């Protein structure tokens, strides 16, 4: 009898334990679940508020507004299917007719191809410099280990004798009959050229030779500085290289292209880059639009690096997709985005391009890298709606002279 009674008591305890939940477990998991649910609710509220543009329209700087807009666009992308705009659906969409760069480093982990050319080649040339010892322009050597590729196009490698700088007063024979006297006077250095035809192989520069760096750590005025900035005033075989180099240098001397070729600076603006937090207000980015007053062809150029901190440039180790292009260094993409997201881009650049009789992009150093990315985007076969609205245009039936409040009177 005692055994039967004890077994009944054991069964009753088991049943009672099964019915009564373990309060310690509820406390344990409840302490985790409640904060997680609260965080999820808060995240949903923030997401909803961010989609409502009127919530954050407070009196803050335009740079903060660009960041918010960019963040909202990304958030909307998770919920909205982006509309695709095809080139073939447009009557006369814009495109890049030529790309000319000097001392521009690599910028992508993949070759940047021209979608409008069967071989992927961009018209124009990419110019790289080295001294007589084979040491490279430091800006073209700096990034290949991180972002080893660049645009696919013809390459001109110039070997420069830095020991013999020519003054404008020194008589000098013409490199070819195509050169004008005023162009010959611009030549500062001589040497020889090596031509490499367009191929993806040449969009991946060789790193066998070291860069030319200042021996005392001071860059300005050093041979390394001259190789990067002044050696491109060179006795090229193709005089077009000197002409477009003068336009690229319009960032420093806006009237020089007009005096030499009748190519006027018709529109420009400068911003403090909002993405480079470390560089701060020292980082000034400039874009200029030039137009040939006779042919009405336009040239777009970007300023070289100016005030960027090395810590900001180090963002090149991270990639950022833009305009359907993947593997591009984050620093370069954000430099371009900062300009395009400015309200001045729309009024002073994008709205003026329909008046052009064609467009070529030119640039030195970082300006050449920005030109390469933008050229690749503009010559795509299709774009998402946001990208199309921010960079593309359709040409007018008849080109016309451009005039804005920033047009330079030389």
Secondary structure, 3 states (H helix, E strand, C coil): CHHHHHHHHHHHHHHHHHHCCCHHHHHHHHHHHHHHHHHHHHHHHHHHHHHCHHHCCCCCCHHHHHHHHHHHHHHHHHHCCCCEEEHHHCCCECCCCEEEEECCCCCECCCECCCCCCCCCEEEEEEEEEECCCCECHHHHCCCCCCCECECEEEEEEEECCCCCCCCCCCCCCCCCCCCHHHHCCCCECEEEEEECCCHHHHCCCCCCCECCCCCCCCCCCHHHHHHHCCCCECCCCHHHHHHHHHHHHHCCCCHHHHHHCEEEEEEEEEECCCCCCCHHHCEEEEEEEEECCCCCEEEEECCCCCCCHHHHHHHHCECCECCECCEEHHHHHHHHHHHCCHHHHHHHHHHHCCCCCEEEEEECHHHHHHHHHHHHHCCCEEEHHHHHHHCCECCCCCCCCCCCCCCCC
